[in-house]
Amino acid sequence: MSKTLRITLKKSMIGRPEKHRRVLHSLGLRKLNKTVVLKETPPVRGMIRKVSHMLQVQERPNETE
């Protein structure tokens, strides 16, 4: 059973390195307090780890199963 992650951008991208901005855009986070729901995969976990200081992450069991 795979989990889903609810990821919310809690800190602004202003003044952050370009690398961090690209990671946030690839996660689908473009505005402050925006929330996305993604499946838990190793690439997504790696991206979250890079910018974890700017995010709020909640783990949830997959609702479709």
C-alpha positions as a Python dict, from the first residue, in 0.01 Angstrom:
ca = {
    (1, 'M'): (0, 0, 0),
    (2, 'S'): (161, 325, -112),
    (3, 'K'): (132, 648, 80),
    (4, 'T'): (52, 993, -45),
    (5, 'L'): (221, 1308, 78),
    (6, 'R'): (47, 1638, 132),
    (7, 'I'): (314, 1905, 78),
    (8, 'T'): (262, 2275, 159),
    (9, 'L'): (502, 2561, 83),
    (10, 'K'): (539, 2754, 410),
    (11, 'K'): (833, 2989, 341),
    (12, 'S'): (888, 3227, 52),
    (13, 'M'): (1121, 3154, -240),
    (14, 'I'): (1249, 3513, -236),
    (15, 'G'): (1625, 3519, -181),
    (16, 'R'): (1663, 3141, -215),
    (17, 'P'): (1915, 2980, -451),
    (18, 'E'): (1798, 2900, -803),
    (19, 'K'): (1842, 2528, -729),
    (20, 'H'): (1582, 2546, -452),
    (21, 'R'): (1339, 2734, -676),
    (22, 'R'): (1368, 2468, -947),
    (23, 'V'): (1300, 2191, -696),
    (24, 'L'): (990, 2368, -568),
    (25, 'H'): (860, 2426, -921),
    (26, 'S'): (912, 2060, -1009),
    (27, 'L'): (707, 1965, -701),
    (28, 'G'): (428, 2192, -832),
    (29, 'L'): (469, 2459, -564),
    (30, 'R'): (463, 2808, -709),
    (31, 'K'): (293, 3022, -443),
    (32, 'L'): (311, 3052, -67),
    (33, 'N'): (67, 2822, 121),
    (34, 'K'): (2, 2620, -197),
    (35, 'T'): (-62, 2250, -125),
    (36, 'V'): (-4, 1955, -356),
    (37, 'V'): (-70, 1584, -306),
    (38, 'L'): (192, 1349, -450),
    (39, 'K'): (269, 977, -425),
    (40, 'E'): (560, 887, -202),
    (41, 'T'): (849, 787, -428),
    (42, 'P'): (1227, 808, -382),
    (43, 'P'): (1264, 1105, -623),
    (44, 'V'): (990, 1301, -445),
    (45, 'R'): (1144, 1222, -104),
    (46, 'G'): (1483, 1346, -232),
    (47, 'M'): (1335, 1674, -353),
    (48, 'I'): (1157, 1722, -20),
    (49, 'R'): (1484, 1660, 165),
    (50, 'K'): (1657, 1937, -33),
    (51, 'V'): (1405, 2205, 67),
    (52, 'S'): (1256, 2056, 385),
    (53, 'H'): (1319, 2380, 576),
    (54, 'M'): (1058, 2553, 354),
    (55, 'L'): (789, 2284, 354),
    (56, 'Q'): (528, 2122, 573),
    (57, 'V'): (479, 1753, 486),
    (58, 'Q'): (197, 1527, 603),
    (59, 'E'): (197, 1153, 530),
    (60, 'R'): (-134, 985, 456),
    (61, 'P'): (-231, 633, 356),
    (62, 'N'): (-353, 613, -2),
    (63, 'E'): (-726, 696, -7),
    (64, 'T'): (-801, 497, -325),
    (65, 'E'): (-710, 162, -169),
}
